[in-house]
């Protein structure tokens, strides 16, 4: 099921081994407990920072000094071992790049070194109860006052929200401009007026601490504004290219790992006196899955190479996420069926992966939004 990884070749092998050891030593033994608790401990982030697993693609002292290929290794290994509820990618590959690209020197120094060490956990507060992919519906307001802004609003489905020490908050500074009136702010979660809910109950990704964030008369200084006023929409759209590629790569790695598991399971278990894999229906299902997973990985490796060169288009990133997440859900459902009742049991990786996969078609832009983007291509 493998092909030569032109994007992630030998140069990344040592780092992949390091990431794999970390996951097997520090995450897998505890992950079931974290799923029951609905949150991963902050101590894990500090350990990850010590091992160079956070802000991989950022230059020192803001990160580990690698490139997005190193970030991709972390993304793939978390998915491969079925612990996608750990929110490293949101922190490292989404929050941190916004700060690096649009923050000033004081903002970068205030947040990024601590994020690289795992002492500061970052989250993006964009989605609201009535505003998901349609950013012009954002109701959170940032009113200009002397020396800063007063922010009021409510955010929901915030990944890393329970643990977060800092938020990048999307708020409307010019409501009459719709999406073009959005500004981003760096908000310390310890300041007065910022509160959060308990972890939200979800059908999957149980260890991922997702919550609601409430902003009630939150006073922030002018120095907390990230970039220019009313440029938040442009910043968010630029960041979505990498975010969608990261999601696609996670889906692909999960798909390959669960396919390998299913092949091994069907070779061992018998039905009607024959191994499951000896039934033609099983072989055909596995053959289709293998062909589709291989084609997906080849495409995503090409997308990764383009991204490393700074050439990945918004449209190709949308294609990558759309096909990866849709295929992920479809094939996992077929694979789960091969396990029979055991596929529905929590102790089998296929069941957890099947539940976790469904969210990928929603966050980072729903499949419907992605189809709109692709459909508008020349």
C-alpha positions in Angstrom: 0.0 0.0 0.0 3.0 2.3 -0.1 4.7 4.4 -2.8 7.9 6.4 -2.8 7.1 9.5 -0.7 8.6 12.3 -2.8 7.4 14.9 -0.3 8.4 13.1 2.9 11.4 11.0 2.0 14.5 10.0 4.0 15.2 13.4 5.3 12.1 13.1 7.6 12.6 9.5 8.8 14.5 10.3 12.0 12.0 12.9 13.0 9.1 10.4 12.2 10.8 7.9 14.5 11.0 10.5 17.2 7.3 11.4 16.9 6.3 7.8 16.9 8.3 7.1 20.1 6.6 10.1 21.7 3.1 9.0 20.8 3.7 5.4 21.9 5.3 6.5 25.2 3.3 9.6 26.2 -0.1 9.4 24.4 -1.3 5.9 23.7 -1.0 4.6 27.3 -3.3 7.4 28.5 -5.5 8.2 25.6 -8.5 6.2 26.7 -8.6 8.1 30.0 -8.4 11.4 28.2 -11.3 10.4 26.0 -13.4 9.7 29.1 -12.4 13.1 30.6 -12.9 15.0 27.3 -9.6 16.8 27.5 -5.9 16.2 27.1 -3.7 17.4 30.0 -1.6 20.5 29.6 1.4 18.5 30.8 1.3 16.7 27.5 1.9 19.9 25.6 4.9 20.8 27.6 6.4 17.3 26.9 5.6 17.8 23.2 7.4 21.1 23.3 10.5 19.6 24.9 10.6 17.0 22.1 10.3 19.6 19.3 6.8 18.5 18.2 5.1 21.9 18.4 5.5 24.8 15.9 7.6 22.5 13.8 7.5 24.7 10.7 8.3 28.0 12.4 11.9 29.4 12.6 13.6 29.6 16.0 13.0 31.0 18.5 9.3 30.9 17.5 9.4 27.2 16.6 11.4 24.1 16.0 13.1 25.5 12.9 11.8 22.9 10.4 9.3 23.2 7.5 5.7 22.1 6.9 7.0 18.6 6.0 7.9 18.2 9.7 4.5 19.4 10.7 3.0 16.9 8.2 4.9 14.1 10.0 3.3 14.9 13.3 -0.1 15.2 11.6 0.3 11.8 9.9 1.6 10.0 13.0 -1.2 11.2 15.2 -3.7 10.0 12.6 -1.9 6.7 12.0 -2.0 5.8 15.7 -5.7 6.9 15.9 -5.2 9.7 18.4 -6.6 12.5 16.3 -8.2 14.1 19.3 -4.8 15.7 20.3 -5.1 19.3 19.1 -1.4 19.9 18.2 -2.2 20.9 14.6 -4.7 23.6 15.4 -2.1 25.1 17.8 1.0 24.7 15.6 -0.2 24.8 12.0 -3.1 27.2 12.3 -2.7 29.6 15.3 1.0 30.0 15.2 1.3 30.8 11.5 -1.3 33.6 11.9 1.0 35.1 14.6 4.1 34.7 12.5 2.6 36.1 9.4 0.5 39.0 10.7 1.8 39.7 14.2 4.3 42.4 15.1 7.6 41.7 16.9 6.1 42.1 20.4 3.2 39.8 19.6 5.5 37.1 18.2 7.8 37.2 21.2 4.9 37.3 23.7 3.3 34.2 22.4 5.3 32.0 19.9 8.3 30.9 22.0 5.9 29.8 24.8 3.8 28.0 22.3 6.8 26.2 20.9 7.6 25.1 24.5 4.0 23.9 25.1 3.7 26.4 28.0 1.1 28.4 26.0 -1.7 26.6 24.2 -3.4 28.4 21.3 -6.9 28.3 19.8 -8.8 30.1 17.1 -12.2 31.5 18.1 -14.0 32.0 14.8 -17.1 29.9 14.7 -20.3 31.1 16.4 -23.7 29.5 17.0 -25.1 31.3 13.9 -21.8 31.7 11.9 -19.7 28.9 10.6 -18.3 29.0 7.1 -20.4 32.2 6.4 -18.1 34.7 8.1 -20.4 37.7 7.3 -22.8 36.3 9.9 -20.2 36.9 12.8 -22.0 38.7 15.6 -19.0 39.1 18.0 -18.3 42.9 18.1 -15.1 44.8 18.8 -15.9 48.4 19.6 -13.1 50.9 19.3 -12.3 52.8 22.5 -9.4 55.0 23.6 -6.3 52.8 23.5 -8.0 49.6 22.4 -11.2 47.7 21.9 -14.1 46.2 23.9 -15.1 42.8 22.6 -18.5 41.1 23.2 -19.7 37.9 21.7 -19.9 34.1 22.0 -17.8 31.5 20.2 -18.5 27.8 19.9 -16.8 24.5 18.8 -13.5 26.0 19.8 -10.8 23.2 19.6 -8.3 23.5 22.4 -10.7 25.9 24.1 -10.6 24.3 27.5 -6.8 24.4 27.7 -6.2 27.6 25.7 -4.1 30.4 27.2 -4.5 32.5 24.1 -7.2 32.9 21.5 -7.1 34.4 18.0 -10.6 36.0 18.1 -12.4 37.0 14.9 -14.7 40.0 15.7 -16.6 42.5 13.6 -15.2 46.1 13.7 -17.3 47.3 10.8 -20.6 45.3 10.8 -21.9 47.2 7.8 -19.0 45.7 5.7 -20.0 42.1 6.5 -17.1 39.7 6.2 -14.9 42.6 5.0 -15.3 44.2 8.4 -13.7 41.5 10.5 -10.6 42.0 12.5 -8.4 39.5 14.4 -7.3 39.9 18.0 -4.9 38.1 20.3 -6.8 37.6 23.5 -5.3 36.3 26.8 -7.9 33.9 28.3 -6.9 35.0 31.8 -8.2 38.5 31.4 -11.5 39.7 32.8 -14.6 38.9 30.8 -13.3 35.7 29.1 -15.1 32.6 30.3 -15.6 29.1 28.8 -18.0 26.2 29.1 -17.2 22.7 30.2 -16.0 20.4 27.3 -18.8 19.9 24.8 -20.0 16.4 24.4 -19.3 15.0 20.9 -20.0 11.8 19.0 -16.2 11.5 18.3 -12.8 13.1 19.0 -13.6 12.7 22.6 -10.1 13.6 23.9 -10.2 16.9 21.9 -11.2 19.7 24.4 -13.8 21.6 22.5 -15.9 24.2 24.3 -17.8 27.5 24.0 -16.0 30.8 24.7 -17.9 33.8 26.1 -16.5 37.3 25.7 -18.2 39.9 28.0 -16.9 43.4 27.9 -13.4 42.2 27.3 -11.0 45.1 27.1 -7.9 44.6 24.9 -5.3 47.1 24.0 -4.4 48.3 20.4 -1.4 46.0 20.7 -3.7 43.0 20.8 -5.0 43.6 17.3 -3.5 41.1 14.9 -2.5 42.8 11.7 -4.6 45.6 10.2 -8.1 46.5 11.2 -10.8 44.9 8.9 -8.3 42.6 7.2 -9.3 39.5 9.2 -11.2 37.9 6.4 -8.2 38.0 4.1 -6.0 36.6 6.8 -8.4 33.8 7.5 -8.8 32.9 3.9 -5.0 32.7 3.4 -4.6 30.5 6.4 -7.3 28.1 5.3 -5.1 26.7 2.5 -2.6 25.2 5.0 -5.4 24.2 7.4 -7.3 22.2 4.7 -4.1 20.5 3.6 -3.4 19.5 7.2 -6.9 18.0 7.5 -6.6 16.2 4.3 -3.3 14.6 5.3 -4.7 13.5 8.6 -7.6 11.8 6.9 -5.3 10.1 4.4 -3.0 8.8 7.1 -5.9 7.5 9.1 -7.3 5.8 6.0 -4.1 4.0 5.2 -3.6 2.8 8.8 -7.1 1.5 9.2 -7.0 -0.2 5.8 -3.8 -2.1 6.9 -5.6 -3.1 10.2 -8.6 -4.4 8.2 -6.4 -6.5 5.9 -4.8 -8.1 8.9 -8.1 -8.7 10.7 -9.7 -10.3 7.6 -6.7 -12.6 7.2 -7.1 -13.8 10.8 -10.9 -14.2 11.3 -13.0 -16.9 9.7 -16.6 -16.9 8.6 -18.4 -20.0 7.2 -15.1 -21.9 7.5 -13.1 -19.4 5.3 -11.0 -16.5 6.2 -12.9 -13.3 5.6 -10.4 -12.1 3.1 -11.0 -15.3 1.0 -14.5 -14.1 0.3 -14.7 -12.3 -3.1 -16.7 -9.4 -1.6 -14.1 -8.7 1.0 -11.2 -8.8 -1.6 -13.1 -6.4 -3.8 -13.9 -4.0 -1.0 -10.2 -4.0 0.1 -9.0 -3.6 -3.5 -11.2 -0.6 -4.0 -10.1 0.9 -0.8 -6.4 0.3 -1.6 -6.6 1.8 -5.0 -8.4 4.9 -3.8 -6.1 5.4 -0.8 -3.1 5.1 -2.9 -4.3 7.6 -5.5 -5.3 10.0 -2.7 -1.8 9.8 -1.1 -0.1 10.5 -4.5 -2.3 13.6 -5.0 -1.7 14.8 -1.4 2.0 14.4 -1.7 1.9 16.5 -4.8 -0.1 19.1 -2.9 2.4 19.0 0.0 5.3 19.5 -2.5 3.5 22.5 -3.9 2.8 23.9 -0.5 6.5 23.6 0.5 7.4 25.6 -2.5 4.7 28.2 -1.7 2.6 27.2 -4.8 -0.4 25.4 -3.4 -3.6 27.1 -4.6 -6.8 27.6 -2.6 -8.6 25.5 -5.1 -6.2 22.5 -4.9 -6.3 22.7 -1.1 -10.1 22.6 -1.3 -10.0 19.6 -3.6 -7.5 17.9 -1.3 -9.7 18.3 1.8 -13.0 17.5 0.0 -11.7 14.2 -1.6 -9.7 13.1 1.5 -12.4 13.6 4.0 -15.3 12.3 1.9 -13.2 9.2 0.9 -12.1 8.7 4.5 -15.7 8.5 5.7 -16.9 6.3 2.9 -14.1 3.8 3.1 -14.0 3.6 6.9 -17.7 2.6 6.8 -16.9 -0.2 4.3 -14.0 -1.4 6.4 -16.0 -1.3 9.6 -18.6 -3.6 8.0 -15.9 -6.2 7.4 -15.4 -6.5 11.2 -19.1 -7.3 11.8 -20.2 -6.5 15.4 -16.6 -6.1 16.5 -16.3 -3.0 14.4 -18.8 -1.3 16.7 -16.8 -2.1 19.8 -14.8 0.7 21.4 -11.7 -1.4 21.8 -11.2 -1.7 18.0 -9.5 1.2 16.3 -11.8 1.1 13.3 -14.8 2.1 15.5 -13.0 5.1 17.0 -11.7 6.2 13.6 -15.2 5.9 12.1 -16.6 8.3 14.7 -13.7 10.7 14.6 -13.7 10.9 10.8 -17.2 12.5 10.6 -16.1 15.9 11.9 -13.5 16.3 9.2 -16.2 16.9 6.6 -17.4 19.9 8.8 -14.4 21.8 10.1 -12.0 23.8 7.9 -14.9 24.4 5.5 -17.8 22.0 5.0 -17.8 19.7 2.0 -20.6 21.9 0.5 -18.5 25.1 0.8 -15.5 23.3 -0.8 -17.7 22.3 -3.7 -18.7 25.9 -4.2 -15.1 27.0 -4.2 -14.1 24.3 -6.7 -17.2 24.9 -8.8 -16.2 28.6 -9.3 -12.8 27.6 -10.8 -12.1 28.8 -14.4 
